[in-house]
Every structure is written in structure tokens, then in C-alpha cells.
Amino acid sequence: MDKLIYERGCPTNGSGEPSKIVLELSENLTLDEFRISCIRLAKALGYTDDSIQKLFGKLDSIVKRDSKQLELLLG
């Protein structure tokens, strides 16, 4: 299992923001699947759809909204 890790360089000072995000990835990911993981990480970090789309291109055809996954993430 591979991991994609983002760790904030400075303390969050109790702001409630995540200080570390870890995505566990399959070892045999395709490039498209890795790209989707990067997009999901950017979304988890709070980047807007507009800024993500500028870097990664059109998102709708790549990242499908999964209500069950959102429910797991948001509770």
C-alpha cells in the first residue's frame, strides 16, 4: 500500500483545520487514478473547484460525486 501524505508545516493553533491528511493508495494505480487522488487531496485541503480545474482541467468527467463516500467523510 502506498501513501500520499500532506502535512501542514506550521501548527494550526486550534483552528480546527487538519494538520495532516493521509491517502492510502493501491500500489498498481493508473495515472488517471493517481490524478483523481490528487484532485481529492486538493479538495480536502479546501482548494476551490475553479483553482483545481485551472490546474487539472475539466473535473466533471473525471471525478464523480459519490454520496455514500461524502457521507462517510462528513458523517
SEZA-702208 format. One record per residue (C-alpha): residue in one letter; x, y, z. Coordinates in steps of 0.5 Angstrom, whole numbers, padded with zeros to 4 digits, always signed. Example, Ala and Ser with C-alpha at 12.3 -4.5 7.8 and 13.67 -1.06 7.14 Angstrom:
BEGIN
+------+-------+-------+-------+
: resn :     x :     y :     z :
+------+-------+-------+-------+
:    A : +0025 : -0009 : +0016 :
:    S : +0027 : -0002 : +0014 :
+------+-------+-------+-------+
***
This chain:
BEGIN
+------+-------+-------+-------+
: resn :     x :     y :     z :
+------+-------+-------+-------+
:    M : +0000 : +0000 : +0000 :
:    D : +0003 : +0007 : -0002 :
:    K : +0001 : +0013 : +0002 :
:    L : +0000 : +0020 : -0001 :
:    I : +0001 : +0025 : +0005 :
:    Y : +0000 : +0032 : +0006 :
:    E : +0003 : +0035 : +0013 :
:    R : +0002 : +0043 : +0015 :
:    G : +0009 : +0046 : +0016 :
:    C : +0006 : +0050 : +0022 :
:    P : +0001 : +0049 : +0028 :
:    T : -0006 : +0050 : +0026 :
:    N : -0007 : +0054 : +0033 :
:    G : -0013 : +0050 : +0035 :
:    S : -0017 : +0053 : +0029 :
:    G : -0020 : +0046 : +0027 :
:    E : -0016 : +0045 : +0021 :
:    P : -0013 : +0039 : +0019 :
:    S : -0005 : +0039 : +0020 :
:    K : -0004 : +0032 : +0017 :
:    I : -0008 : +0028 : +0011 :
:    V : -0006 : +0021 : +0009 :
:    L : -0009 : +0018 : +0003 :
:    E : -0007 : +0011 : +0002 :
:    L : -0007 : +0008 : -0005 :
:    S : -0007 : +0002 : -0008 :
:    E : +0000 : +0000 : -0011 :
:    N : -0002 : -0001 : -0018 :
:    L : -0006 : +0006 : -0019 :
:    T : -0006 : +0008 : -0026 :
:    L : -0004 : +0015 : -0028 :
:    D : -0011 : +0017 : -0028 :
:    E : -0013 : +0014 : -0021 :
:    F : -0007 : +0018 : -0018 :
:    R : -0009 : +0024 : -0022 :
:    I : -0016 : +0023 : -0018 :
:    S : -0013 : +0022 : -0012 :
:    C : -0009 : +0029 : -0012 :
:    I : -0016 : +0032 : -0014 :
:    R : -0019 : +0029 : -0008 :
:    L : -0013 : +0032 : -0004 :
:    A : -0013 : +0039 : -0006 :
:    K : -0021 : +0039 : -0005 :
:    A : -0020 : +0036 : +0002 :
:    L : -0015 : +0042 : +0003 :
:    G : -0020 : +0047 : +0001 :
:    Y : -0018 : +0049 : -0005 :
:    T : -0024 : +0051 : -0010 :
:    D : -0026 : +0048 : -0016 :
:    D : -0024 : +0054 : -0020 :
:    S : -0017 : +0053 : -0018 :
:    I : -0017 : +0046 : -0018 :
:    Q : -0020 : +0046 : -0025 :
:    K : -0015 : +0051 : -0028 :
:    L : -0009 : +0046 : -0026 :
:    F : -0012 : +0039 : -0027 :
:    G : -0017 : +0041 : -0033 :
:    K : -0025 : +0039 : -0033 :
:    L : -0027 : +0035 : -0027 :
:    D : -0034 : +0033 : -0028 :
:    S : -0032 : +0028 : -0033 :
:    I : -0026 : +0025 : -0028 :
:    V : -0029 : +0026 : -0021 :
:    K : -0036 : +0023 : -0020 :
:    R : -0039 : +0025 : -0014 :
:    D : -0041 : +0019 : -0009 :
:    S : -0046 : +0021 : -0004 :
:    K : -0044 : +0015 : +0000 :
:    Q : -0037 : +0017 : +0000 :
:    L : -0039 : +0024 : +0002 :
:    E : -0043 : +0021 : +0008 :
:    L : -0037 : +0017 : +0010 :
:    L : -0032 : +0023 : +0010 :
:    L : -0037 : +0028 : +0013 :
:    G : -0041 : +0024 : +0018 :
+------+-------+-------+-------+
***
